């Protein structure tokens, strides 16, 4: 089973969309195995956005991501990384398809409600960045196991 990281960004918190976003992942059948609200600091933002750290817009990203706490979530499921990215929609929310989180609720590139890991390798690193091992939980979804075979989960 794959794991991935989601960050529910400040714009989602400010607009009261946390529940709507979490519901999308739960409705799809993904397992939430870790979730917490945290304030991000410069150190973690520089590490997390190191691919943007030399760009002129990076200071705006840092200011935005520190403007409120974020919700960090670790999700687990079959092909979880791709499924989550599909649910989120394109990074530029104006181009995101209706039915996706960004397509339904956002209009911006930066204020696009969520961050989602872009590969299983990135997900592993990001999960380790935001969660200690004792903050992740394994549990059995008994209700799902009565509906789906082990291959489908």
Short mmCIF file of the C-alpha atoms (twelve columns), coordinates in Angstrom:
data_MODEL
# 
_entry.id   MODEL 
# 
loop_
_atom_site.group_PDB 
_atom_site.id 
_atom_site.type_symbol 
_atom_site.label_atom_id 
_atom_site.label_alt_id 
_atom_site.label_comp_id 
_atom_site.label_asym_id 
_atom_site.label_seq_id 
_atom_site.Cartn_x 
_atom_site.Cartn_y 
_atom_site.Cartn_z 
_atom_site.pdbx_PDB_model_num 
ATOM 1   C CA . UNK A 1   0.000   0.000  0.000   1 
ATOM 2   C CA . UNK A 2   1.220   3.461  -0.864  1 
ATOM 3   C CA . UNK A 3   1.290   6.423  1.484   1 
ATOM 4   C CA . UNK A 4   1.186   10.096 0.608   1 
ATOM 5   C CA . UNK A 5   1.307   13.471 2.293   1 
ATOM 6   C CA . UNK A 6   -1.357  16.156 2.053   1 
ATOM 7   C CA . UNK A 7   -1.027  19.653 3.455   1 
ATOM 8   C CA . UNK A 8   -4.288  21.549 3.741   1 
ATOM 9   C CA . UNK A 9   -3.055  25.094 3.203   1 
ATOM 10  C CA . UNK A 10  -3.927  28.380 4.944   1 
ATOM 11  C CA . UNK A 11  -6.468  29.456 2.317   1 
ATOM 12  C CA . UNK A 12  -8.519  26.312 2.987   1 
ATOM 13  C CA . UNK A 13  -8.458  26.963 6.737   1 
ATOM 14  C CA . UNK A 14  -9.400  30.615 6.267   1 
ATOM 15  C CA . UNK A 15  -12.309 29.679 3.986   1 
ATOM 16  C CA . UNK A 16  -13.621 26.865 6.194   1 
ATOM 17  C CA . UNK A 17  -12.983 24.110 3.634   1 
ATOM 18  C CA . UNK A 18  -11.114 21.596 5.819   1 
ATOM 19  C CA . UNK A 19  -14.098 19.279 6.170   1 
ATOM 20  C CA . UNK A 20  -14.932 19.412 2.457   1 
ATOM 21  C CA . UNK A 21  -11.363 18.504 1.544   1 
ATOM 22  C CA . UNK A 22  -11.012 15.665 4.047   1 
ATOM 23  C CA . UNK A 23  -14.397 14.304 2.938   1 
ATOM 24  C CA . UNK A 24  -13.157 14.006 -0.660  1 
ATOM 25  C CA . UNK A 25  -10.338 11.712 0.438   1 
ATOM 26  C CA . UNK A 26  -12.541 9.694  2.788   1 
ATOM 27  C CA . UNK A 27  -15.286 9.319  0.185   1 
ATOM 28  C CA . UNK A 28  -12.730 7.913  -2.243  1 
ATOM 29  C CA . UNK A 29  -11.868 5.219  0.318   1 
ATOM 30  C CA . UNK A 30  -8.389  6.365  1.331   1 
ATOM 31  C CA . UNK A 31  -7.250  5.645  4.888   1 
ATOM 32  C CA . UNK A 32  -6.203  8.598  7.041   1 
ATOM 33  C CA . UNK A 33  -3.325  7.194  9.090   1 
ATOM 34  C CA . UNK A 34  -2.007  10.496 10.444  1 
ATOM 35  C CA . UNK A 35  -3.377  14.000 10.871  1 
ATOM 36  C CA . UNK A 36  -2.340  17.078 12.838  1 
ATOM 37  C CA . UNK A 37  -2.511  20.856 12.812  1 
ATOM 38  C CA . UNK A 38  0.894   22.545 12.816  1 
ATOM 39  C CA . UNK A 39  2.528   25.944 12.402  1 
ATOM 40  C CA . UNK A 40  5.236   25.855 9.764   1 
ATOM 41  C CA . UNK A 41  8.563   27.619 10.302  1 
ATOM 42  C CA . UNK A 42  11.248  28.839 7.910   1 
ATOM 43  C CA . UNK A 43  13.392  25.716 8.335   1 
ATOM 44  C CA . UNK A 44  10.682  23.270 7.321   1 
ATOM 45  C CA . UNK A 45  9.457   25.534 4.510   1 
ATOM 46  C CA . UNK A 46  12.947  25.917 3.040   1 
ATOM 47  C CA . UNK A 47  13.362  22.128 3.097   1 
ATOM 48  C CA . UNK A 48  9.875   21.412 1.763   1 
ATOM 49  C CA . UNK A 49  10.045  23.991 -1.035  1 
ATOM 50  C CA . UNK A 50  13.778  23.728 -1.777  1 
ATOM 51  C CA . UNK A 51  12.987  23.406 -5.503  1 
ATOM 52  C CA . UNK A 52  11.512  26.947 -5.307  1 
ATOM 53  C CA . UNK A 53  13.885  28.487 -2.752  1 
ATOM 54  C CA . UNK A 54  15.856  30.444 -5.384  1 
ATOM 55  C CA . UNK A 55  12.741  31.783 -7.132  1 
ATOM 56  C CA . UNK A 56  11.591  35.392 -6.650  1 
ATOM 57  C CA . UNK A 57  8.158   34.221 -5.435  1 
ATOM 58  C CA . UNK A 58  9.557   32.040 -2.631  1 
ATOM 59  C CA . UNK A 59  9.241   34.718 0.085   1 
ATOM 60  C CA . UNK A 60  5.510   34.997 -0.757  1 
ATOM 61  C CA . UNK A 61  5.133   31.215 -0.401  1 
ATOM 62  C CA . UNK A 62  6.782   31.321 3.030   1 
ATOM 63  C CA . UNK A 63  4.619   34.215 4.195   1 
ATOM 64  C CA . UNK A 64  1.470   32.523 2.914   1 
ATOM 65  C CA . UNK A 65  2.283   29.112 4.415   1 
ATOM 66  C CA . UNK A 66  3.009   30.709 7.818   1 
ATOM 67  C CA . UNK A 67  -0.160  32.851 7.820   1 
ATOM 68  C CA . UNK A 68  -2.193  30.168 9.642   1 
ATOM 69  C CA . UNK A 69  -1.536  26.631 10.813  1 
ATOM 70  C CA . UNK A 70  -1.837  23.902 8.188   1 
ATOM 71  C CA . UNK A 71  -3.358  20.450 8.453   1 
ATOM 72  C CA . UNK A 72  -0.817  17.729 7.663   1 
ATOM 73  C CA . UNK A 73  -2.314  14.375 6.705   1 
ATOM 74  C CA . UNK A 74  -0.830  11.037 5.792   1 
ATOM 75  C CA . UNK A 75  -3.116  8.944  3.612   1 
ATOM 76  C CA . UNK A 76  -2.749  5.301  2.689   1 
ATOM 77  C CA . UNK A 77  -4.253  3.259  -0.118  1 
ATOM 78  C CA . UNK A 78  -3.623  1.457  -3.348  1 
ATOM 79  C CA . UNK A 79  -2.041  3.869  -5.893  1 
ATOM 80  C CA . UNK A 80  -2.593  6.567  -3.283  1 
ATOM 81  C CA . UNK A 81  -0.202  9.160  -4.741  1 
ATOM 82  C CA . UNK A 82  -1.865  9.217  -8.171  1 
ATOM 83  C CA . UNK A 83  -5.374  9.049  -6.770  1 
ATOM 84  C CA . UNK A 84  -4.741  11.970 -4.419  1 
ATOM 85  C CA . UNK A 85  -3.156  14.060 -7.183  1 
ATOM 86  C CA . UNK A 86  -6.151  13.336 -9.409  1 
ATOM 87  C CA . UNK A 87  -8.551  14.332 -6.616  1 
ATOM 88  C CA . UNK A 88  -6.633  17.584 -6.042  1 
ATOM 89  C CA . UNK A 89  -6.530  18.649 -9.696  1 
ATOM 90  C CA . UNK A 90  -3.985  20.776 -11.514 1 
ATOM 91  C CA . UNK A 91  -1.719  23.049 -9.473  1 
ATOM 92  C CA . UNK A 92  -3.017  26.106 -11.335 1 
ATOM 93  C CA . UNK A 93  -6.529  26.006 -9.963  1 
ATOM 94  C CA . UNK A 94  -7.956  27.962 -12.913 1 
ATOM 95  C CA . UNK A 95  -7.031  24.999 -15.119 1 
ATOM 96  C CA . UNK A 96  -8.240  22.310 -12.696 1 
ATOM 97  C CA . UNK A 97  -11.233 20.299 -13.841 1 
ATOM 98  C CA . UNK A 98  -14.597 20.563 -12.101 1 
ATOM 99  C CA . UNK A 99  -14.997 17.710 -9.623  1 
ATOM 100 C CA . UNK A 100 -11.470 18.136 -8.280  1 
ATOM 101 C CA . UNK A 101 -10.724 19.961 -5.037  1 
ATOM 102 C CA . UNK A 102 -8.963  22.808 -6.822  1 
ATOM 103 C CA . UNK A 103 -11.412 22.840 -9.716  1 
ATOM 104 C CA . UNK A 104 -14.372 23.191 -7.378  1 
ATOM 105 C CA . UNK A 105 -12.968 25.505 -4.715  1 
ATOM 106 C CA . UNK A 106 -9.932  27.504 -5.948  1 
ATOM 107 C CA . UNK A 107 -8.851  30.091 -8.542  1 
ATOM 108 C CA . UNK A 108 -5.134  30.548 -7.841  1 
ATOM 109 C CA . UNK A 109 -1.758  28.899 -8.336  1 
ATOM 110 C CA . UNK A 110 -0.420  29.700 -4.861  1 
ATOM 111 C CA . UNK A 111 -3.728  29.690 -2.992  1 
ATOM 112 C CA . UNK A 112 -4.699  26.283 -4.319  1 
ATOM 113 C CA . UNK A 113 -5.894  24.782 -1.019  1 
ATOM 114 C CA . UNK A 114 -3.720  21.662 -0.843  1 
ATOM 115 C CA . UNK A 115 -0.248  20.282 -1.355  1 
ATOM 116 C CA . UNK A 116 0.023   16.644 -2.455  1 
ATOM 117 C CA . UNK A 117 3.176   14.573 -2.895  1 
ATOM 118 C CA . UNK A 118 4.055   14.062 -6.557  1 
ATOM 119 C CA . UNK A 119 5.612   10.574 -6.367  1 
ATOM 120 C CA . UNK A 120 5.955   7.671  -3.939  1 
ATOM 121 C CA . UNK A 121 9.607   8.645  -3.334  1 
ATOM 122 C CA . UNK A 122 8.704   12.266 -2.604  1 
ATOM 123 C CA . UNK A 123 5.831   11.090 -0.392  1 
ATOM 124 C CA . UNK A 124 8.197   9.013  1.741   1 
ATOM 125 C CA . UNK A 125 10.493  12.004 2.309   1 
ATOM 126 C CA . UNK A 126 7.625   14.420 2.959   1 
ATOM 127 C CA . UNK A 127 5.882   12.078 5.395   1 
ATOM 128 C CA . UNK A 128 9.145   11.751 7.351   1 
ATOM 129 C CA . UNK A 129 9.490   15.557 7.305   1 
ATOM 130 C CA . UNK A 130 6.054   16.171 8.820   1 
ATOM 131 C CA . UNK A 131 5.374   13.074 10.939  1 
ATOM 132 C CA . UNK A 132 7.242   11.088 13.552  1 
ATOM 133 C CA . UNK A 133 6.706   7.341  13.274  1 
ATOM 134 C CA . UNK A 134 4.622   7.341  16.488  1 
ATOM 135 C CA . UNK A 135 2.176   9.807  14.871  1 
ATOM 136 C CA . UNK A 136 1.161   7.333  12.141  1 
ATOM 137 C CA . UNK A 137 -1.415  4.675  12.883  1 
ATOM 138 C CA . UNK A 138 -2.179  1.362  11.261  1 
ATOM 139 C CA . UNK A 139 -5.683  0.061  11.748  1 
ATOM 140 C CA . UNK A 140 -8.050  -2.279 9.985   1 
ATOM 141 C CA . UNK A 141 -10.934 -0.923 7.971   1 
ATOM 142 C CA . UNK A 142 -13.266 -3.797 8.748   1 
ATOM 143 C CA . UNK A 143 -16.198 -2.272 6.892   1 
ATOM 144 C CA . UNK A 144 -14.193 -1.965 3.700   1 
ATOM 145 C CA . UNK A 145 -12.881 -5.493 4.013   1 
ATOM 146 C CA . UNK A 146 -16.430 -6.825 3.881   1 
ATOM 147 C CA . UNK A 147 -16.992 -4.963 0.589   1 
ATOM 148 C CA . UNK A 148 -13.650 -5.287 -1.209  1 
ATOM 149 C CA . UNK A 149 -11.211 -8.115 -1.689  1 
ATOM 150 C CA . UNK A 150 -7.660  -7.692 -0.346  1 
ATOM 151 C CA . UNK A 151 -6.442  -7.087 -3.938  1 
ATOM 152 C CA . UNK A 152 -8.710  -4.075 -4.315  1 
ATOM 153 C CA . UNK A 153 -7.672  -2.392 -1.048  1 
# 
